[in-house]
Amino acid sequence: MIVALIAACEIGFWVLLAAGLSARYLLKMPRTGLALLLCEPLLEVVLLVATTLDLKNGADPNWTHGLAALYIGYTVGHGHRTVKWLDGHAAHRLGGALPPQRPARGGMARARHEARVWLGTLIGAIVATVLLQLAIWYVDDPSRVTSLENWRYGAWRAAGIHGLIALSYFVWPRKPSAGEQDTADTMPRERIQS
């Protein structure tokens, strides 16, 4: 049941995102679009409640509960950035706005960008760890929570690997291309184009 609900939440995320951006830019209803986009966190609340009820009803904690915690953590850590990125592209394609700014390809600007993306992974690992620890305390049986503990370690392994990759951009930065400035990710879009 939990895996199906995770899949439904993922599908619901993209459906709400498409509906929100369509209402915002195609139907010229920005408030309706914003309301639809703000409904997305409710999907994670539904998943959290369903997972809790599943455990409360005596289900053995298994990989599905761990996956639910990681999914919620990932959404908290990267959901806003994903929505903002897609909103920028929709504003450009459907609303006539300037194209969204791409991250720098090299230099310290790229390293800073990678560090910000890694922070989303770190936040996701923290949220997943908190949810998994709450589930472990809720079950209160060390012999039944091994899979939840493994997911907790998996979240931190992923954050560690991603952190090493982000760090590599600081240690071995690529040279920015000829037309690229090192401060490209901090300057307003209008100044970059002039």
C-alpha positions in Angstrom: 0.0 0.0 0.0 2.8 2.5 0.9 4.6 2.0 -2.4 1.4 2.7 -4.3 0.8 5.8 -2.2 4.4 7.0 -2.9 3.8 6.5 -6.6 0.4 8.3 -6.3 2.1 11.2 -4.5 4.8 11.5 -7.2 2.2 11.5 -9.9 0.1 14.0 -7.9 3.1 16.2 -7.6 3.6 16.5 -11.3 -0.2 16.8 -12.0 -0.5 19.6 -9.5 2.6 21.2 -10.9 1.3 21.1 -14.5 -2.1 22.3 -13.4 -0.6 25.1 -11.4 1.7 26.3 -14.1 -1.1 26.0 -16.7 -3.5 28.0 -14.7 -0.8 30.6 -14.0 0.5 31.1 -17.5 -2.0 29.6 -20.0 -5.3 30.6 -18.3 -3.8 33.8 -16.9 -5.1 32.9 -13.4 -2.0 33.5 -11.2 -3.8 33.1 -7.9 -5.4 29.9 -8.9 -2.0 28.6 -10.1 -0.4 29.6 -6.9 -3.1 27.9 -4.9 -2.6 24.7 -6.9 1.2 24.9 -6.3 0.7 25.4 -2.6 -1.4 22.2 -2.4 1.7 20.1 -3.3 2.9 19.8 0.4 -0.4 18.3 1.3 0.6 15.2 -0.7 3.5 14.7 1.7 1.2 15.1 4.7 -1.1 12.5 3.3 1.9 10.1 2.8 3.1 10.8 6.3 -0.3 10.2 7.9 -0.8 7.0 5.8 2.6 5.7 6.8 1.9 6.4 10.5 -1.5 4.7 10.4 0.1 1.7 8.7 2.6 1.4 11.5 -0.1 2.0 14.1 -2.2 -0.8 12.7 0.6 -3.2 13.4 2.4 -3.4 10.0 6.0 -4.6 10.3 8.3 -1.7 9.6 10.0 -2.5 6.2 11.6 -0.9 3.2 8.4 0.8 2.1 8.3 2.9 5.3 11.9 3.9 4.9 11.3 4.8 1.2 8.4 7.0 2.3 10.6 8.9 4.7 13.3 9.4 2.1 10.7 10.5 -0.4 9.3 13.1 2.0 12.8 14.2 2.9 13.7 14.6 -0.8 10.6 16.6 -1.5 11.2 18.9 1.4 14.9 19.4 0.4 14.5 19.7 -3.4 10.8 20.4 -4.0 10.9 24.2 -3.8 13.9 24.4 -6.1 12.3 22.0 -8.6 9.1 24.1 -8.7 11.0 27.3 -9.0 13.1 26.0 -11.8 10.0 24.7 -13.7 8.2 28.0 -13.0 11.0 29.9 -14.6 10.8 27.8 -17.7 7.0 28.0 -17.9 7.2 31.8 -17.5 9.6 32.0 -20.4 7.8 29.6 -22.7 4.2 30.4 -21.9 4.4 33.9 -20.3 7.0 35.7 -22.4 9.5 36.3 -19.6 13.2 36.2 -20.1 14.8 32.7 -20.3 15.7 31.5 -16.9 19.4 31.9 -16.0 21.4 28.8 -16.3 24.0 27.9 -13.6 27.5 28.8 -14.4 29.5 26.1 -16.1 32.7 26.7 -14.2 34.5 28.7 -11.6 33.4 29.5 -8.1 29.9 30.4 -9.3 29.4 26.8 -10.3 30.8 25.6 -7.0 28.4 27.8 -5.1 25.5 26.5 -7.2 26.5 22.9 -6.5 26.8 23.7 -2.8 23.2 25.1 -2.8 21.9 21.9 -4.5 23.8 19.8 -1.9 22.1 21.8 0.9 18.8 20.5 -0.4 20.1 16.9 -0.2 21.4 17.6 3.4 18.0 19.0 4.4 16.3 15.9 2.8 18.6 13.6 4.8 17.8 15.5 8.1 14.1 15.3 7.5 14.3 11.6 6.6 16.4 10.9 9.6 13.9 12.7 11.9 11.0 10.8 10.4 12.8 7.5 10.6 13.8 8.1 14.2 10.3 9.0 15.1 9.1 5.7 13.5 11.8 3.7 15.4 10.6 5.2 18.7 7.0 4.7 17.8 7.5 1.0 17.0 9.7 0.6 20.1 11.0 -2.8 19.3 14.7 -3.0 18.4 14.2 -6.4 16.6 11.7 -4.9 14.2 13.4 -1.6 13.1 16.5 -2.8 11.4 15.2 -1.8 7.9 14.4 1.7 9.2 17.9 2.1 10.6 19.4 1.0 7.2 17.4 3.7 5.4 18.7 6.2 7.9 22.2 5.3 7.1 21.4 5.2 3.4 20.1 8.8 3.6 23.4 9.9 5.1 25.5 7.9 2.6 23.7 9.7 -0.2 24.2 13.1 1.4 27.9 12.3 2.0 28.4 11.2 -1.6 26.6 14.3 -2.9 28.6 16.5 -0.6 31.9 15.0 -1.9 30.7 15.7 -5.5 29.8 19.3 -4.5 33.1 19.8 -2.7 35.0 18.6 -5.9 33.7 21.8 -7.6 35.6 23.9 -5.0 38.7 21.7 -5.0 39.0 21.3 -8.8 36.9 24.1 -10.3 36.4 24.1 -14.1 37.5 27.3 -15.7 34.6 29.6 -16.7 34.1 29.9 -20.4 35.2 33.1 -22.1 31.8 34.9 -22.0 31.0 33.7 -18.5 31.6 35.8 -15.3 32.4 34.2 -12.0 29.6 36.2 -10.4 27.0 35.2 -13.0 24.7 33.4 -10.5 24.5 36.5 -8.2 23.9 39.3 -10.7 20.4 40.3 -11.9 19.4 38.8 -15.3 19.2 42.2 -17.0 22.9 43.1 -16.2 24.1 39.7 -17.5 22.6 40.3 -20.9 23.9 43.9 -21.4 
